[in-house]
């Protein structure tokens, strides 16, 4: 079941992308030359994307301080949620590429003596792939927001890694001992060491970028190791009581280790 937060984000970003794209489409195809309009249409989206890229790089240097999971609404699970920049950065990139496609459109159409517009083979080759890529990017972005990806999901049966490009399902007994360790500050992705032949499944690229998750990487790694080592607590995963017990246990352990 999709959470209300994810639905609101997907709706807001979808409306924003549609509105900005429609605005650039209208500006691009309006009659009469205009230097400033043409400059805004062709450079505005990329300036927006450049600003988003700089802000994203700055914010990604900070690790999340969240030490909690989201509880599944219809299924018993602990789920991670994404940071805000995991929503607006891909959205800015999508707007930029979409607007760039619409800005390229007028240069590919030429009105001739024939009442029907003509397209050359070169123009088709240049425009059609870009248009298809734009549609695919927009669709994948909305799907990613709708599904709340990337995400790490803990259930009574194991760990699920879900990314926009694939997934990995690892039963608890398939995890190697003391896996995963606490990530180092320079680690960018969550890695699970798996024993073969014990039911683990993988499809595509199950890459989980830790800076995109709104959860402290150490808390996430400690929680996975805890349930791998304590099967007696797995059945309670997804309940508020188990969530509070886990938080108190891991935070107390972190405090003792720091002392």
C-alpha positions in Angstrom: 0.0 0.0 0.0 1.4 3.4 -0.9 1.7 5.8 2.0 -0.1 9.1 2.0 3.2 11.0 2.1 4.4 9.2 -1.0 1.1 9.9 -2.8 1.3 13.6 -1.9 4.8 13.8 -3.2 4.1 12.0 -6.4 1.0 14.2 -7.1 2.9 17.4 -6.3 5.9 16.5 -8.4 3.7 15.2 -11.3 1.7 18.4 -11.3 4.8 20.5 -11.1 6.5 18.7 -14.0 3.4 18.9 -16.1 2.9 22.6 -15.4 6.5 23.6 -16.1 6.7 21.5 -19.2 3.4 23.0 -20.5 4.7 26.5 -19.8 7.9 25.9 -21.7 5.9 24.3 -24.6 3.6 27.3 -24.8 6.6 29.8 -24.7 8.5 27.8 -27.3 5.7 27.7 -29.8 4.4 31.3 -29.3 4.5 33.6 -32.4 7.1 36.3 -32.7 10.8 36.3 -32.0 12.0 37.2 -28.5 15.6 37.1 -27.4 14.9 36.9 -23.7 12.1 34.3 -24.1 14.3 32.1 -26.3 17.1 32.4 -23.7 14.8 31.5 -20.8 13.4 28.6 -22.7 16.7 27.1 -23.7 18.9 28.0 -20.7 16.4 28.3 -17.9 15.9 24.5 -17.3 19.6 23.9 -17.3 20.2 26.7 -14.8 17.5 25.2 -12.6 19.2 21.8 -12.9 22.6 23.3 -12.1 21.2 24.9 -9.0 19.5 21.7 -7.9 22.8 19.8 -8.5 24.8 22.2 -6.3 22.2 22.0 -3.5 22.0 18.3 -3.8 25.8 17.9 -3.5 25.8 20.1 -0.4 23.0 18.3 1.3 24.3 14.9 0.5 27.4 15.5 2.7 25.2 15.3 5.8 24.1 12.0 7.2 20.6 11.6 8.3 20.1 11.6 12.1 16.8 9.7 11.9 16.8 6.6 14.1 13.4 5.2 13.2 11.6 3.2 10.5 8.2 3.8 8.9 5.7 1.1 9.8 3.9 -0.7 7.0 0.3 0.2 6.6 -1.2 -3.1 5.4 1.7 -5.4 5.9 4.0 -5.8 8.9 7.3 -4.4 8.0 9.8 -1.7 8.9 10.6 0.5 5.9 13.0 3.3 5.3 11.9 6.6 3.7 13.7 8.9 1.3 15.1 12.3 2.0 13.4 15.3 0.4 16.2 15.8 -2.0 15.5 12.3 -3.4 12.2 13.8 -4.6 13.1 17.3 -5.8 16.5 16.6 -7.4 15.2 13.9 -9.9 12.2 16.2 -10.4 14.4 19.1 -11.4 16.4 16.9 -13.7 13.1 15.7 -15.4 11.8 19.2 -15.8 15.1 20.3 -17.4 15.2 17.5 -19.9 11.5 17.8 -20.7 11.8 21.5 -21.3 14.9 21.0 -23.4 13.0 18.6 -25.6 10.2 21.1 -26.1 12.8 23.8 -26.9 14.3 21.6 -29.5 11.0 20.9 -31.1 10.6 24.1 -33.2 14.0 23.6 -34.8 13.0 20.3 -36.2 9.7 21.5 -37.9 9.8 23.5 -41.1 6.8 24.9 -42.9 7.1 24.6 -46.6 4.9 25.1 -49.7 3.1 21.9 -48.8 0.4 22.5 -46.3 1.7 19.6 -44.3 4.8 20.1 -42.2 7.9 18.2 -43.3 10.5 16.4 -41.3 13.8 15.3 -42.6 15.3 12.0 -41.7 18.0 13.6 -39.7 15.5 15.6 -37.7 13.5 12.4 -36.9 16.6 10.6 -35.8 17.5 13.6 -33.5 14.0 14.2 -32.1 12.3 10.9 -31.7 14.8 9.2 -29.4 15.0 12.4 -27.2 11.2 12.4 -26.9 11.0 8.8 -26.0 13.8 9.2 -23.4 11.9 12.2 -21.9 8.7 10.2 -21.6 10.5 7.2 -20.1 12.3 9.4 -17.6 9.1 11.1 -16.6 7.3 7.8 -16.1 10.2 6.2 -14.2 10.4 9.3 -11.9 6.7 9.2 -11.0 6.9 5.4 -10.5 9.9 5.9 -8.2 8.0 8.5 -6.1 4.9 6.4 -6.1 6.7 3.3 -4.8 8.9 5.3 -2.3 12.2 4.1 -3.9 14.9 3.5 -3.0 13.9 1.6 0.1 15.1 -1.0 2.5 12.3 -3.2 4.0 12.6 -5.5 7.0 10.0 -8.2 7.4 9.7 -11.4 9.4 11.1 -13.3 6.5 14.1 -11.2 5.6 15.4 -8.0 4.0 14.2 -6.5 0.8 16.3 -3.9 -1.1 14.2 -2.0 -3.7 15.7 0.5 -6.1 14.4 2.1 -9.3 16.6 -0.4 -11.3 16.0 -3.7 -9.5 15.5 -5.5 -6.2 17.1 -8.0 -3.9 15.3 -10.3 -1.5 17.5 -11.9 1.2 16.1 -14.3 3.8 17.5 -13.8 7.3 19.3 -17.1 7.3 21.0 -16.2 4.0 22.9 -13.2 5.5 26.5 -13.8 6.4 27.5 -13.4 10.0 27.9 -9.8 11.2 26.5 -8.5 8.0 26.2 -5.7 7.2 28.9 -3.8 9.2 28.4 -0.2 10.0 29.2 1.8 6.9 32.2 4.1 6.8 31.6 7.8 6.2 32.7 7.4 2.6 30.5 4.4 1.8 27.8 5.4 -0.7 25.8 2.2 -1.0 24.3 -0.5 1.3 26.0 -3.9 0.7 24.6 -7.2 1.9 26.9 -10.3 1.9 24.8 -13.3 1.1 25.3 -17.0 1.3 24.4 -18.7 -1.9 21.8 -21.5 -2.1 19.7 -20.2 0.8 16.9 -18.5 -1.1 18.3 -15.1 -1.9 17.0 -13.5 -5.1 18.2 -10.6 -7.1 17.0 -8.8 -10.3 18.6 -5.9 -12.0 20.7 -3.4 -10.0 19.6 -3.3 -6.4 21.6 -0.3 -5.6 20.6 1.5 -2.4 22.4 4.9 -2.1 22.7 5.5 1.7 22.7 9.4 1.4 19.2 9.2 -0.2 17.7 7.4 2.8 16.2 9.3 5.7 17.8 7.0 8.3 21.2 6.9 10.0 23.3 4.3 8.2 24.6 2.8 11.5 21.1 2.4 12.9 20.0 0.6 9.7 23.0 -1.7 9.7 22.6 -2.4 13.4 18.9 -3.3 13.0 19.6 -5.7 10.2 22.3 -7.4 12.2 20.1 -7.6 15.3 17.3 -9.5 13.5 19.8 -11.7 11.7 21.2 -12.8 15.1 17.9 -12.9 17.1 15.2 -14.9 15.2 12.9 -14.8 18.3 12.1 -11.1 17.6 11.4 -11.4 13.8 7.7 -12.2 14.1 7.1 -8.9 15.8 8.6 -6.8 13.0 6.2 -4.1 11.9 4.5 -3.6 15.2 4.8 -0.3 17.2 5.9 -2.2 20.3 8.7 -3.9 18.5 9.8 -0.7 16.9 10.1 1.0 20.3 11.9 -2.0 21.7 14.4 -2.0 18.8 15.0 1.8 19.1 15.7 1.7 22.8 17.9 -1.3 22.4 20.0 0.0 19.6 20.2 3.6 21.0 21.3 2.2 24.4 23.9 0.1 22.7 25.2 3.1 20.7 25.4 5.2 23.9 27.3 2.5 25.7 29.7 2.1 22.8 30.3 5.8 22.7 31.0 5.9 26.5 
